[in-house]
């Protein structure tokens, strides 16, 4: 585990930043591939969406963490809000920020952003998985103590070590990154069915919400209850799951316009 790749003078080049950039690049590349396979020309928009969505996602991830997870601290240390290398990037805020930026971009280009998101949303799991590698290398988003002689031992200088010392911790961020790949494959499999517009992105939200809800029981970086004994990430995951479930059912029963029915695709994943 290395927080720093090398130094330029006294300026550190952090593995955290390198891995986050890698996550954005490979998520965009995967989305580009999926758009090419879909065959509607959306791949031409993906480089711009990757840049705008990536930047907005980083801002959203940081602000979500500051205001929902750790406002008690940052309300007294406002100048530290930009210090992302200290740890504190919420996936949920990153998704919302990135998708919102992409939706605005698509609207200005007269592209149905929900239709596009249905096609490219599996790529988000690739970005999230690599992002958890960044957390591991930085020693944040860590698990709670296992209570035994097994678990991850974080080195000095990491937030995990400052919080729990040399206690072995659950590999929460590692498991989340691994399960993200499984969810990526399951979402690709779902795209081979005759799903309705909006259902694929709703299923993405549901699957990640379930994953995050249960893994929060092993997380040790945020332990204070937020609502009804649930942590803040669990409460928001529950809300997102219910909203996405309602959206999934609504999209399934909604009758599509006649114009949409005439646009049949040759690729797997054609919607009925």
Buried (B, 14 or more C-beta within 10 A) or exposed (E): EEBEEEEEEEEBEBBBBEBBBBBBBBBBBBBBBBBBEBEBEBBEBBEEBBBBBBBBBBBBBBBBBBBBBBEEEBEEEEEEBEEBBEBBBBBBBBBBBBBBBBBBBBEEEEBBBBBBBBBBBBBBBBBBBBBBBBBBBBBBBBBBBBEEEEBBEBEEEBBBBEBBEEBBBBBBBBBBBEBBEEBBEBBBEBBEBEBBBBBBBBBBBBBBBBBBBEBBEBBBBBEEEBEEEBBBBBBBBBEBBEBBBEBBEEBEEEEEEEEBEEEEEEEEBBBE
